[in-house]
Each structure stands twice: as structure tokens, then as C-alpha cells.
Amino acid sequence: MSPRSTIHAARLVKTQVTQPSASVTSRKRKILPRKEIPLGDRVQRLFTSLCAQIDGSHFTNAIKTCDKVLRLVPDDKDAKQTKLFLLLQTERYGDALALLQHSKESSAFELAYSLYRLQRLDEAAHLIDGIKQRQDQNRGALHLEAQLNYRQGNCQVAFGLYNQLLDSSDPSSEEYSDILTNLRASQRHLDFINADYLRALDGLSSDVTGSLEHMPPPAPPASSHSTSLGVVASTNKTEDTVREPAPVRKVRARRVPKGIVPGVSPPPDPERWLKKSERSTFQQARGKKKGGGGATQGVVESVGGSATGGHGRSGGHGRGKKRK
């Protein structure tokens, strides 16, 4: 081959290596930048998944979905109301109270209910008084007011409110049974205060009742009480330490023999490493006797002084008969 043809072939190979093929360039051209989804479509998708989560009672994930919606649209009323409902449903009353306090349009009833569940009864009662002055008072506010009065000891007011709710409820509904239960509890409390307590006092002697009326209030506990509490706490702590079971070591699977299930199969014999004659379950054969067996070799002196051989008997005969 001439030098010119060699140079020409080398140039062709170089151009084929440096220039990309048509298939590679077509693949690169097909990769396009990802289109951004509009905000309305994203919010719609989140609300769709939110409805499915609420229908499936996945309230924790539904709260996270509400947070995603509020990050995109901070002033969405539906997302805020749904999150408030979910927080009350999952008994996260502190988070519900924080959500209500930071929102501009807060619901007074939900705020009072959250305060009531957080044992802030005076603040809840103040909000209930404000709700009563409005025209749009609902049954939930009446329920909450009755429960607040019962919790604060105003059983007579709670009894009247429960009677009012019972008269306007359907006897076949679940609300009717709940109101009836609370009404009976209020009635029993009133009976104890008005009759049972006085009967118990009348049953006591005059000396006891007189001493009860003139006795000073009980004194606060002494310092020895704290020491006794410390002793009790220490004894309880020692009892707890004694009662704690020992940690169970988990057996590795590769060390377990084939066909053995840990905790199910019987344990191995602890005497398996001893000789059979040294085991507790060993029994000696009936035919054998302990001690030396058979005739002894050598000369044995008899009682009369005569010596006899070990192989023979007194008759001088040869071997004796074998014992059967």
C-alpha cells in the first residue's frame, strides 16, 4: 500500500472516532427539560390524595398532606379546617390550639373544646359565655357547657342542660344514649349531696358530729412523710430491680442443628458428655455381680491348712462344669 493511501485511511478512522453517530445525537435531542406542573394541578392532586387518606382513616398522613397544601397556598381555608378536624380527631389538642390562635378566622367552639380538653376550664367557660350570646348557638356548645358545669361541680346546671338536650334529641340515636348516661351521673351526684351525705351524717353520734364541726383543718404532712416516701420509693425501686427478668440471649440460626427449633424442641441431655456407667439413668445388668468374678489363680489356703490349686477342686479332677 502506498503512503498516500495509508494517510487517507488514517484520516477516515480519525473522523469516525471524533464525530458522534447519528443515533447518539438523536437520543440526546430527545431528552427535554421536565415541564413544571401548574400550581392548581398540584393542589388538586394533593386534595385527591387527602380525601383518600381520610376515607381510609390514615389521619397522620392526612395531616402531612394538609401541611403540603398550606405550604403551597398558606391561606387555604379548606386545608386549615381539615387539619383542625384531624388534629381534634387524633387528640392533638395542643397543636389544634396553636393552629386556632395563629389563624385569623378562628372558631370559638373548637377553641373552647381544645381548652376544655387541656384542663383550662375557666378560659373555656369564658368562651362558652361568649358563644351563648350569639344567635348561631349549636348543640355542640350546649354539650360542652353541660360538661364544663359538671366538671366544675355545678351539677344542678348540668342536670338542667342535659334535660334540655334530651328533650330535643332522637330516642333512636347514639346521642340520646350518651345524654342519658350523663344525666344519670348528674342525678346521682345531686342525690349524694342533697340526701345521701346528710343521711350518713345523721347516722353518726352527736359526739362525732360535734367534733367534726369544731375540728381544725388537717395539718400539712410533716417532713418525716418525705423520708417515708423516699424509703417507699427505694423499696419499690429494689422490687422493680428484682422483678426485672433476665435478658434472653437470641440463638444464632447458624449454630442451631438441623431439625431443632429453639424453644420448641426438648433440651439436650446434660449428662451426654459422661460415660454411660456414670450417668444417673444407668442400670446394671441383672446377671452380673459386683466385685471380682470367677476363680482366682495360684494357691489358696483352706481352713484346714491344706493348699489347693486355683484350677482344680478338692476331688483332683480337671476343669469343673461351667455354670449355666
C-alpha positions as CSV (number, residue, x, y, z in Angstrom):
1,M,0.0,0.0,0.0
2,S,1.3,3.4,-0.9
3,P,2.0,6.1,1.7
4,R,-0.8,8.3,0.4
5,S,-3.5,5.6,0.7
6,T,-2.3,4.9,4.3
7,I,-2.6,8.5,5.3
8,H,-6.1,8.7,3.8
9,A,-7.3,5.6,5.7
10,A,-5.9,7.0,8.9
11,R,-7.8,10.3,8.4
12,L,-11.1,8.4,7.8
13,V,-10.7,6.4,11.0
14,K,-10.0,9.6,13.0
15,T,-13.1,11.3,11.7
16,Q,-15.2,8.3,12.6
17,V,-13.9,8.3,16.1
18,T,-14.2,12.0,16.8
19,Q,-17.6,12.6,15.3
20,P,-20.7,11.0,17.2
21,S,-23.0,8.8,15.3
22,A,-26.5,9.8,14.2
23,S,-28.2,7.5,16.7
24,V,-26.4,9.1,19.7
25,T,-27.2,12.6,18.6
26,S,-30.9,11.7,18.1
27,R,-31.0,10.3,21.7
28,K,-29.6,13.5,23.1
29,R,-32.1,15.6,21.2
30,K,-35.0,13.5,22.6
31,I,-34.1,14.5,26.3
32,L,-36.2,17.5,27.0
33,P,-36.4,19.6,30.2
34,R,-39.2,18.5,32.6
35,K,-42.3,20.6,32.4
36,E,-43.4,22.3,35.6
37,I,-46.8,21.3,36.8
38,P,-49.1,24.3,37.4
39,L,-50.0,25.2,41.0
40,G,-53.7,24.4,40.6
41,D,-53.0,20.9,39.3
42,R,-50.6,20.2,42.2
43,V,-53.1,21.4,44.8
44,Q,-55.9,19.3,43.1
45,R,-53.7,16.2,43.3
46,L,-53.0,16.8,47.0
47,F,-56.6,17.2,47.8
48,T,-57.4,14.0,45.9
49,S,-54.9,12.1,48.0
50,L,-56.2,13.9,51.1
51,C,-59.7,12.6,50.5
52,A,-58.4,9.0,50.0
53,Q,-56.4,9.2,53.3
54,I,-59.3,10.5,55.3
55,D,-61.6,7.8,53.9
56,G,-59.0,5.2,54.8
57,S,-58.6,6.7,58.4
58,H,-54.9,7.4,57.7
59,F,-55.1,10.7,59.8
60,T,-51.4,11.1,60.4
61,N,-50.6,11.1,56.7
62,A,-53.6,13.3,56.0
63,I,-52.2,15.9,58.4
64,K,-48.9,15.8,56.4
65,T,-50.8,16.3,53.2
66,C,-52.6,19.3,54.7
67,D,-49.2,20.8,55.5
68,K,-48.1,20.4,51.9
69,V,-51.2,22.2,50.7
70,L,-50.6,25.0,53.2
71,R,-47.0,25.4,52.1
72,L,-48.3,25.9,48.5
73,V,-51.4,28.0,49.5
74,P,-51.0,29.4,53.0
75,D,-54.5,31.0,53.1
76,D,-56.5,27.9,52.0
77,K,-59.5,27.7,54.3
78,D,-60.4,24.2,53.4
79,A,-56.9,22.9,54.2
80,K,-56.9,24.7,57.6
81,Q,-60.4,23.4,58.5
82,T,-59.5,19.9,57.5
83,K,-56.2,20.0,59.5
84,L,-58.1,21.3,62.6
85,F,-60.6,18.4,62.3
86,L,-57.8,15.9,62.0
87,L,-55.9,17.3,65.0
88,L,-59.0,17.1,67.2
89,Q,-59.7,13.6,65.9
90,T,-56.2,12.4,66.8
91,E,-56.4,14.2,70.2
92,R,-53.5,16.6,69.5
93,Y,-55.2,19.4,71.3
94,G,-52.1,21.5,71.9
95,D,-51.4,21.6,68.1
96,A,-55.1,22.4,67.4
97,L,-54.9,25.3,69.9
98,A,-51.8,26.7,68.3
99,L,-53.4,26.4,64.8
100,L,-56.5,28.3,66.1
101,Q,-54.5,31.0,67.8
102,H,-52.4,31.7,64.7
103,S,-55.4,31.8,62.3
104,K,-57.3,35.0,61.7
105,E,-60.7,33.3,61.5
106,S,-60.7,31.1,64.5
107,S,-63.7,29.0,65.6
108,A,-64.8,29.8,69.1
109,F,-66.3,26.4,69.7
110,E,-63.2,24.4,68.6
111,L,-61.0,26.8,70.7
112,A,-63.2,26.3,73.8
113,Y,-63.2,22.5,73.3
114,S,-59.4,22.4,73.0
115,L,-59.1,24.5,76.2
116,Y,-61.5,22.1,77.9
117,R,-59.5,19.0,76.9
118,L,-56.3,20.7,78.1
119,Q,-57.9,21.3,81.6
120,R,-58.1,25.0,81.2
121,L,-61.7,25.2,82.3
122,D,-62.0,28.9,83.2
123,E,-60.9,30.0,79.8
124,A,-63.2,27.5,78.1
125,A,-66.2,28.7,80.3
126,H,-65.4,32.3,79.3
127,L,-65.6,31.4,75.6
128,I,-68.8,29.4,76.1
129,D,-70.4,32.5,77.7
130,G,-69.5,34.5,74.5
131,I,-71.0,31.7,72.3
132,K,-74.2,31.8,74.3
133,Q,-74.7,35.5,73.5
134,R,-74.7,34.8,69.7
135,Q,-77.7,33.7,67.7
136,D,-76.0,30.8,66.0
137,Q,-75.5,28.6,69.1
138,N,-75.3,24.9,68.2
139,R,-75.9,21.7,70.1
140,G,-72.2,21.1,70.4
141,A,-71.9,24.3,72.5
142,L,-74.7,23.0,74.8
143,H,-73.0,19.7,75.3
144,L,-69.7,21.4,76.1
145,E,-71.4,23.8,78.5
146,A,-73.1,20.9,80.4
147,Q,-69.8,19.0,80.6
148,L,-68.0,22.1,81.9
149,N,-70.6,22.7,84.6
150,Y,-70.4,19.0,85.7
151,R,-66.6,19.2,85.8
152,Q,-66.7,22.4,87.9
153,G,-69.2,20.9,90.4
154,N,-72.3,22.8,89.1
155,C,-74.3,19.6,88.8
156,Q,-77.7,21.3,89.1
157,V,-76.9,23.4,86.0
158,A,-75.5,20.4,84.2
159,F,-78.7,18.4,85.0
160,G,-80.9,21.1,83.5
161,L,-78.8,21.3,80.3
162,Y,-78.9,17.6,79.8
163,N,-82.6,17.6,80.3
164,Q,-82.9,20.2,77.6
165,L,-80.7,18.2,75.2
166,L,-82.6,15.0,76.0
167,D,-86.0,16.6,75.1
168,S,-84.7,17.7,71.6
169,S,-82.9,14.5,70.6
170,D,-84.0,11.4,68.8
171,P,-84.5,8.4,71.1
172,S,-83.1,6.0,68.5
173,S,-79.8,8.0,68.1
174,E,-76.5,7.4,69.8
175,E,-76.6,11.0,71.1
176,Y,-79.7,10.1,73.2
177,S,-77.9,7.2,75.0
178,D,-74.9,9.5,75.7
179,I,-77.1,12.2,77.1
180,L,-79.0,9.8,79.2
181,T,-75.7,8.4,80.7
182,N,-74.5,11.9,81.6
183,L,-78.0,12.8,83.0
184,R,-77.9,9.8,85.4
185,A,-74.4,10.7,86.5
186,S,-75.6,14.3,87.3
187,Q,-78.6,12.9,89.2
188,R,-76.6,10.6,91.3
189,H,-74.2,13.4,92.3
190,L,-77.1,15.6,93.2
191,D,-78.7,12.8,95.3
192,F,-75.5,12.3,97.2
193,I,-75.1,16.0,98.0
194,N,-78.8,16.5,98.9
195,A,-79.7,13.3,100.6
196,D,-77.1,10.6,101.0
197,Y,-74.5,12.8,102.6
198,L,-77.0,14.1,105.1
199,R,-78.2,10.6,105.9
200,A,-74.7,9.5,106.6
201,L,-74.1,12.4,109.0
202,D,-77.4,11.7,110.8
203,G,-76.3,8.1,111.3
204,L,-73.2,9.3,113.3
205,S,-73.3,10.0,117.0
206,S,-73.6,13.6,118.3
207,D,-70.1,13.5,119.8
208,V,-68.6,12.7,116.4
209,T,-70.6,15.3,114.5
210,G,-69.8,17.9,117.1
211,S,-66.1,17.2,117.0
212,L,-66.2,17.3,113.2
213,E,-67.8,20.8,113.2
214,H,-65.3,22.2,115.6
215,M,-62.1,20.4,114.5
216,P,-59.4,22.5,112.7
217,P,-58.4,21.6,109.2
218,P,-55.9,18.8,108.8
219,A,-52.2,19.9,109.2
220,P,-49.9,19.6,106.3
221,P,-47.7,16.4,106.2
222,A,-44.5,16.5,108.3
223,S,-41.0,16.2,106.9
224,S,-41.0,12.5,108.0
225,H,-43.5,11.9,105.3
226,S,-40.9,12.8,102.7
227,T,-38.4,10.4,104.2
228,S,-41.0,7.7,104.3
229,L,-41.8,8.4,100.7
230,G,-38.1,8.1,100.0
231,V,-38.0,4.7,101.8
232,V,-41.1,3.5,99.9
233,A,-39.6,4.7,96.6
234,S,-36.3,2.9,97.3
235,T,-38.1,-0.3,98.3
236,N,-40.2,0.0,95.2
237,K,-37.1,0.5,93.1
238,T,-35.4,-2.6,94.7
239,E,-38.6,-4.6,94.0
240,D,-38.6,-3.4,90.4
241,T,-35.0,-4.3,90.0
242,V,-35.6,-7.8,91.5
243,R,-38.7,-8.4,89.3
244,E,-36.9,-7.5,86.1
245,P,-36.4,-10.7,84.1
246,A,-33.0,-11.6,82.9
247,P,-32.4,-10.8,79.2
248,V,-32.8,-13.7,76.9
249,R,-30.0,-14.3,74.5
250,K,-31.1,-14.9,71.0
251,V,-29.6,-18.1,69.5
252,R,-27.9,-17.6,66.2
253,A,-29.5,-19.6,63.3
254,R,-26.3,-21.0,62.0
255,R,-25.5,-22.6,65.4
256,V,-28.8,-24.4,65.7
257,P,-28.6,-28.1,64.4
258,K,-30.8,-29.2,61.6
259,G,-34.3,-30.2,62.7
260,I,-34.1,-28.3,66.0
261,V,-36.5,-25.4,66.8
262,P,-35.3,-23.2,69.6
263,G,-37.9,-23.0,72.4
264,V,-39.9,-25.9,70.9
265,S,-37.6,-28.9,70.7
266,P,-36.7,-30.6,74.1
267,P,-33.3,-29.6,75.5
268,P,-30.3,-32.0,75.1
269,D,-29.3,-34.4,77.9
270,P,-27.0,-32.5,80.3
271,E,-25.2,-35.9,81.1
272,R,-24.4,-36.6,77.4
273,W,-20.7,-35.9,78.0
274,L,-20.4,-38.5,80.8
275,K,-19.7,-42.2,80.5
276,K,-22.8,-44.4,80.4
277,S,-21.8,-46.1,83.6
278,E,-21.5,-42.7,85.4
279,R,-24.9,-41.4,84.3
280,S,-27.8,-41.3,86.7
281,T,-30.0,-43.3,84.3
282,F,-27.5,-46.2,84.1
283,Q,-28.8,-49.6,85.3
284,Q,-26.5,-52.6,85.9
285,A,-27.4,-55.9,84.2
286,R,-29.1,-58.4,86.4
287,G,-26.7,-61.4,85.6
288,K,-23.5,-59.6,86.7
289,K,-22.4,-59.2,90.3
290,K,-20.3,-56.6,91.8
291,G,-16.7,-57.4,92.8
292,G,-14.3,-59.9,91.3
293,G,-15.8,-62.8,89.4
294,G,-14.5,-66.3,88.6
295,A,-11.9,-68.4,90.2
296,T,-8.5,-67.0,91.2
297,Q,-5.2,-68.4,90.0
298,G,-2.5,-69.6,92.4
299,V,-2.6,-71.4,95.7
300,V,-5.4,-70.7,98.2
301,E,-5.1,-71.9,101.7
302,S,-8.2,-73.6,103.1
303,V,-9.4,-73.5,106.7
304,G,-7.8,-76.9,107.5
305,G,-4.4,-75.8,106.2
306,S,-4.4,-77.8,103.0
307,A,-3.5,-76.0,99.8
308,T,-5.4,-76.4,96.7
309,G,-4.7,-75.1,93.2
310,G,-6.7,-72.5,91.6
311,H,-7.5,-74.6,88.6
312,G,-8.7,-77.7,90.4
313,R,-11.1,-78.7,93.0
314,S,-10.8,-81.0,96.1
315,G,-11.6,-84.1,94.1
316,G,-8.5,-83.6,92.0
317,H,-10.4,-83.6,88.7
318,G,-9.7,-81.2,85.9
319,R,-11.9,-78.3,85.0
320,G,-15.2,-78.0,86.7
321,K,-18.5,-77.7,85.0
322,K,-19.5,-74.4,83.6
323,R,-22.2,-72.6,85.4
324,K,-25.3,-72.1,83.5
